[in-house]
C-alpha cells in the first residue's frame, strides 16, 4: 500500500475540517451559527476524542466537518477522522502537525498481500513543501508493518535478504551477505549456531550508504524470521505470533529507507542477522558453549533466548567500525512487555544525555518510549560455571534488564548505544493502530536523527 494514496496538495475541492478541543467547544460554541450549534447538539458533540459532526449543505453533501480532539490530541483526532469521515478530500482549518498528518494515513493502512480489501481513501490536503517528508516517514511505517505482517513461508532469511538487496539497489547502496558456513569462516559463530537447523540458511545482511566523510550511524535489527524456541520449544500460544520476531529487522530496514529517501548526511551501516530458530538434527542445544566474535564464551542456558545471541555477533561487528551512534531494535523479551505494556518501546542506553534527548523527542512526536536501567548488580544473574556468561537466567524478575546487560557485554563502552526492546505488534484494532505489525520508536529515532544530523 502506498502512502501517497492518502494525501493531496490542492485544496480547492476540499471539505473544511475543524479540530475542536473540549476547551474550545466550551468557549466558542456561542460564536457558531444556530444551524451548526443544532447539529453539534444533535450529535452530542462536546469536543471529546471520538466526537464527530458533519454539516450538510442544501444538496445533502458535506459542507464542513467537526472532529473532537479532547485535550488537544490532534494525532488521535485525525486517526479517528480518517476512519469515520466519508471518502473525500479534507483540509484541516488551522495548523496541521506532521504527526497528525501521518496518523491520518496510518489509520487507513491495510495489509493486502493475501486478502484484497476495498479501500476508498480519505485524502488530507497537506502543504506541497511538507509532502515529501510526510510521505517518507509514512512509507517507512508502512514498510515496517508489511514486513512484520508477512508470514515466514514468504519471508524467511533468504527473502529478507532479497528485501535488503532490493532496498540497496533502489538507493544505490552497497549490499553484502554472509550465508551458511561463510558465517563460520568470517567469525559470526552465534548467528550460525542459532540458524543452522533451519532449511533456510542463516545469514548476516549488510547495507552501507552515504559519504564516508559523514558521521557514521549503525543500525542493527534482530531478524529471527520465526522463533520456535528451538529445543526449548515454545508453547503453541507462545509460538503463534513468532513471525513477528524479525520486527527489529523490519524497523531498521524502515529507518534505512527513510534515511536514504531523505538523503540524510550520514554514513549509514545497517546489519541484520537473519535466521530461523528451528528444531532439527543440527539444532544448537542447552548447555552448548559458544565462543563469540569478541572472544567471550557463552553457555546456552536456554535456546529460546536466541535473539540476544545473534544480535551479539552483529553488535561486535558494528563496534569494530567505531560508529558515532549505534542503535538496535529487537522483539527481545516478554519481560519488557510486562514492564511497559505493548504500546511503549522500552529503551536501554549507556548514555544519559542521549536518553534525555531521545525521550524529549518521543514526547514531541507522540511515539512513546520509556527508559529502563542497565542495572549493574543484575549482571551476576548471567553467571555461568563453565563460561564467561550465560545467555539467560532462571531468575524470574528483571528479564528485559538482564537481556540488555547481556547485549552490553558486546558493545564498546566508548560508543553511544541505544537498544529498543519492542512489541512490534498491535493486539487489536484502534484508530491509527490496526491489528498486526507496528512500528514502535521509529518516528522518535527518525526525528532525533533529523534534529542532530539533518
Secondary structure, DSSP 8 states (H G I E B T S, - for coil): --GGGGEES--TT-EEEEEE-HHHHHHHGGGS-HHHHHHHHHTT--S-TT-EEEEE-TTSSEEEEEEE-TTT-HHHHHHHHHHHS-SSEEEESS---HHHHHHHHHHT----SSS-------EEE--HHHHHHHHHHHHHHHHHHHHHHS-TTTSSHHHHHHHHHHHHHHTT-EEEEEETTHHHHTT-HHHHHHHTTSSS--EEEEEEES-TTSEEEEEEEEEEEEE--TTS---HHHHTTGGGGGHHHHHHHHHHHHHHHTT-SEEEEEEEEEEEE--STT---TT-EEE-TTS-EEE-S-TT--HHHHHHHHHHHHHTT--SEEEEEE---HHHHHHH-SSSEEEEES-HHHHHHHHHHHHHHT--EEE----GGGGGGG--SSSSEES--S-SS-HHHHHHHHHHTTS-TTS-EEEEE---EESS-BTTB-SEE---SHHHHHHHHHHHH-
